Amino acid sequence: MAGPRRYKLLCPISRALDHIGDRWALLILRDLHAGPARFSELQTGLAGIAPNLLTERLQQLTADGLVEKRQADHGVTLYALTDLGRRSRDMLFELAMFGGRFPPDEDIRRPGNLRTIAVTLSSACQRVAPRYSNLVAQIEVDGEAFTLSVDNGSVEMLYATATSPDVTMRTSYEPMIAAAEGELPMNEFVERHVELIAHTPRKDAELMQLLGDAMQLFDTET
């Protein structure tokens, strides 16, 4: 494998791009914010990436200290973010806000899985979550389960089924994106595209307040 091309400039922006500026690198980090993943999961989510290119990017991100390999049960290899890799969350959120200023291409592909939404939504919730909030929600988007955890203002969203959630929310990808981008009013999104099951009293209202504030942030930023 040929070594990556570098800008070789002192500027810290150019140094950051030396490590994450290659095509697909940021999207790999984006998807790993949803939790550790197998190679096949990453390839499925990153519709269009060739296996050899994904291997090359993972090798480089690992060498740069942003991603690490882990051994799971039955000898399965997982890829996960390091502490340094996790520090890309706010940067990815700002990129999402910046990207929302541009219209999507006409011929767009739906991702093979929805790990893509975790980093942006968790970062938005982090910015609006009250410091006293404690909440575990299972959010099912087109049947794919996420665990959204809020613990005293610290927010995490993982691509995993929740254990003993306070509330379960079911929705669909396209209406959720439309609500986040201000194309669908929040009350219409909730009434027409959201199913809520409260397992702990009043936690359903707390979840919707949190998501409503987070989506308003998207709309304001874009």
C-alpha distance (Angstrom), angle and dihedral (degrees) to the residues before:
residue distance angle dihedral
M1 . . .
A2 3.78 . .
G3 3.78 115.8 .
P4 3.81 117.7 -102.4
R5 3.76 118.5 -94.5
R6 3.80 113.9 -110.1
Y7 3.79 132.0 -157.2
K8 3.83 89.7 -141.2
L9 3.80 91.9 -151.0
L10 3.80 128.9 137.2
C11 3.83 92.1 -131.9
P12 3.86 109.1 111.1
I13 3.81 91.4 -138.4
S14 3.79 90.7 57.9
R15 3.82 89.7 46.2
A16 3.80 90.0 53.2
L17 3.80 90.3 50.2
D18 3.80 89.4 50.4
H19 3.82 86.4 67.5
I20 3.82 105.3 30.7
G21 3.79 104.9 18.2
D22 3.80 98.7 92.0
R23 3.80 117.3 103.2
W24 3.83 113.0 -83.6
A25 3.81 94.6 10.3
L26 3.80 95.6 105.5
L27 3.79 91.9 43.3
I28 3.80 90.5 53.9
L29 3.80 89.2 52.7
R30 3.81 89.2 46.2
D31 3.79 92.7 55.8
L32 3.80 94.2 43.8
H33 3.81 89.8 58.6
A34 3.81 84.0 74.7
G35 3.82 88.5 64.4
P36 3.81 138.3 -86.0
A37 3.79 115.1 -29.8
R38 3.78 140.7 -170.0
F39 3.79 119.1 -117.0
S40 3.81 89.8 -107.9
E41 3.82 92.0 53.2
L42 3.77 91.2 53.2
Q43 3.79 92.4 47.0
T44 3.82 91.1 50.0
G45 3.79 92.9 49.7
L46 3.79 93.8 45.8
A47 3.78 95.3 60.7
G48 3.80 108.2 -159.8
I49 3.79 102.0 24.9
A50 3.80 116.5 125.8
P51 3.84 116.5 -127.7
N52 3.80 93.5 -121.1
L53 3.80 91.6 51.1
L54 3.81 92.1 48.9
T55 3.80 88.9 50.5
E56 3.80 90.8 50.8
R57 3.81 93.6 48.5
L58 3.82 92.7 47.6
Q59 3.79 90.9 49.5
Q60 3.80 91.1 51.6
L61 3.82 94.5 45.0
T62 3.80 88.5 49.8
A63 3.79 92.4 48.9
D64 3.82 89.2 50.0
G65 3.80 91.9 53.6
L66 3.81 96.6 -113.8
V67 3.82 98.2 107.4
E68 3.79 132.1 32.1
K69 3.79 135.0 -165.5
R70 3.79 120.3 -121.0
Q71 3.77 130.9 -171.8
A72 3.81 113.8 -131.7
D73 3.80 130.4 -175.1
H74 3.80 118.7 -49.4
G75 3.80 92.1 19.7
V76 3.81 94.4 -67.6
T77 3.81 114.5 158.5
L78 3.79 116.6 -136.5
Y79 3.78 129.2 -170.2
A80 3.80 117.6 -142.2
L81 3.78 139.0 172.1
T82 3.78 119.4 -99.7
D83 3.80 120.9 -139.1
L84 3.80 87.9 -91.3
G85 3.79 91.5 49.0
R86 3.80 91.5 52.1
R87 3.78 89.2 57.2
S88 3.82 88.0 71.6
R89 3.83 91.2 75.4
D90 3.80 98.0 94.2
M91 3.80 91.4 43.3
L92 3.81 90.7 53.1
F93 3.80 90.3 48.5
E94 3.80 91.0 53.3
L95 3.79 89.9 48.3
A96 3.81 89.0 52.6
M97 3.79 90.0 51.7
F98 3.79 91.1 48.1
G99 3.81 92.0 46.0
G100 3.80 90.3 52.2
R101 3.78 88.3 67.6
F102 3.81 89.8 69.4
P103 3.81 126.0 67.2
P104 3.81 116.2 -116.0
D105 3.78 120.5 -107.1
E106 3.78 115.0 -94.3
D107 3.81 93.3 -120.8
I108 3.79 102.6 52.9
R109 3.80 128.5 160.0
R110 3.76 124.7 -136.5
P111 3.82 110.7 -126.1
G112 3.79 116.1 -104.7
N113 3.79 88.9 -120.5
L114 3.79 132.9 8.6
R115 3.80 100.4 -116.8
T116 3.80 82.9 116.4
I117 3.82 93.9 79.0
A118 3.80 98.1 55.5
V119 3.80 101.6 78.8
T120 3.80 96.2 45.7
L121 3.79 96.2 45.0
S122 3.79 94.9 43.4
S123 3.81 91.4 49.1
A124 3.81 91.5 49.3
C125 3.81 91.1 48.9
Q126 3.80 89.8 47.6
R127 3.79 89.5 59.0
V128 3.81 95.3 52.6
A129 3.84 103.8 28.9
P130 3.81 112.9 119.7
R131 3.77 112.8 -119.6
Y132 3.80 90.9 -121.0
S133 3.81 96.2 53.7
N134 3.77 119.7 121.3
L135 3.77 113.2 174.8
V136 3.79 140.5 144.4
A137 3.79 115.6 -163.6
Q138 3.76 133.1 176.3
I139 3.79 108.4 -143.1
E140 3.79 113.9 -166.3
V141 3.80 114.7 -164.5
D142 3.79 112.1 -173.0
G143 3.79 87.9 -25.5
E144 3.82 96.1 -50.4
A145 3.82 110.4 121.8
F146 3.81 126.5 -137.4
T147 3.78 129.9 179.6
L148 3.80 113.6 -138.5
S149 3.81 111.0 -166.8
V150 3.79 125.0 -173.5
D151 3.79 115.2 -173.3
N152 3.80 115.6 175.2
G153 3.78 91.8 -37.1
S154 3.81 96.5 -41.3
V155 3.81 110.6 118.5
E156 3.80 129.8 -161.8
M157 3.80 129.3 172.2
L158 3.80 118.7 -167.5
Y159 3.79 133.2 -177.6
A160 3.79 93.3 -116.8
T161 3.78 142.9 97.7
A162 3.79 112.6 -91.6
T163 3.79 122.6 -117.5
S164 3.82 111.6 -133.8
P165 3.82 96.6 -17.4
D166 3.80 121.3 -162.9
V167 3.79 90.1 -137.6
T168 3.80 139.2 6.6
M169 3.79 120.6 -144.8
R170 3.81 124.4 -169.8
T171 3.78 123.4 -166.5
S172 3.82 143.8 136.5
Y173 3.78 131.3 -98.6
E174 3.80 102.3 -123.1
P175 3.84 97.0 49.0
M176 3.80 89.9 45.3
I177 3.80 91.6 54.3
A178 3.82 90.7 44.6
A179 3.81 90.4 53.2
A180 3.80 91.8 47.5
E181 3.81 91.5 51.1
G182 3.80 93.2 47.9
E183 3.79 94.8 -111.8
L184 3.82 92.4 114.3
P185 3.82 121.3 44.1
M186 3.79 112.2 -117.0
N187 3.81 93.7 -124.4
E188 3.81 90.8 52.2
F189 3.79 91.0 47.5
V190 3.81 91.1 52.5
E191 3.80 95.4 43.7
R192 3.81 97.7 45.2
H193 3.79 106.6 25.8
V194 3.81 108.8 28.6
E195 3.80 131.4 80.1
L196 3.80 116.1 -170.9
I197 3.80 128.2 -165.2
A198 3.82 114.0 -174.7
H199 3.80 115.8 -152.5
T200 3.80 93.0 171.3
P201 3.83 118.9 42.1
R202 3.82 115.8 -98.9
K203 3.79 94.2 0.3
D204 3.80 90.6 109.2
A205 3.81 90.0 61.0
E206 3.80 90.4 46.0
L207 3.80 91.5 52.3
M208 3.79 93.1 49.4
Q209 3.80 91.0 48.3
L210 3.79 89.8 52.1
L211 3.80 94.2 47.3
G212 3.79 91.9 43.4
D213 3.81 91.3 54.0
A214 3.81 90.4 45.6
M215 3.80 93.6 50.6
Q216 3.78 90.8 46.6
L217 3.79 86.9 56.7
F218 3.81 89.8 55.0
D219 3.78 90.7 50.2
T220 3.81 92.6 47.4
E221 3.79 93.5 46.9
T222 3.77 95.3 47.8
